Amino acid sequence: MEGRPYLILGGQIHNSSSWPSELPQVWTSLAALHANTVEAPVYWEQIESQPGKFDFANVDQIVQGARSHNLHLVLLWFGAWKNGNMHYVPLVDQDGHKTLSADDQCEWRADRRPFRKFPRQS
């Protein structure tokens, strides 16, 4: 299939369930479906929980799991906004609240930072 078109028999990891503890059940469910592709969400807060400190361990687990189960992988980036909310943002104000604006250039630059590191991993 590599490099050639194929029919996707896909499954999607629930958009709030791409955490390491959930993955064993994901692989079992996809095998039962005879899937050949999985779409998996990736969360900003997992990759950059502190500004400038990157940890791709969770993403690596998804990639390795997909490879070990012979699945194609589509990653879905949940940066600053998901469903109109900021659920997966590691940025907080001095009171510990997540407060962003959709037109905030600083937020865009911050969201772009981990996303740009992504292709350099695995």
C-alpha angles and dihedrals in degrees: 000000000000110000093000131098115262139178109260114229093183144175129193127221107230107264092246098040106071093111123123094249091058098047101084090061090046093058091046092051094047091050090052089053092049087233122175097190136043129195111209130185121231119203126213092218090059094052102039110019089160124032111272095004110109127194118178095175094115092047090047089054091053092048093047092046092051091048094047090051093045093244129148110232132221114186120210114204116221103187122149099336133043121165089347092303134098099233099142102040118123092200117103134171125238090278093053096254125135105235122168138155122217090227097046109125092199090056091049091052091047092049091048093054099073093034091057091052090055101085090052093063131090 
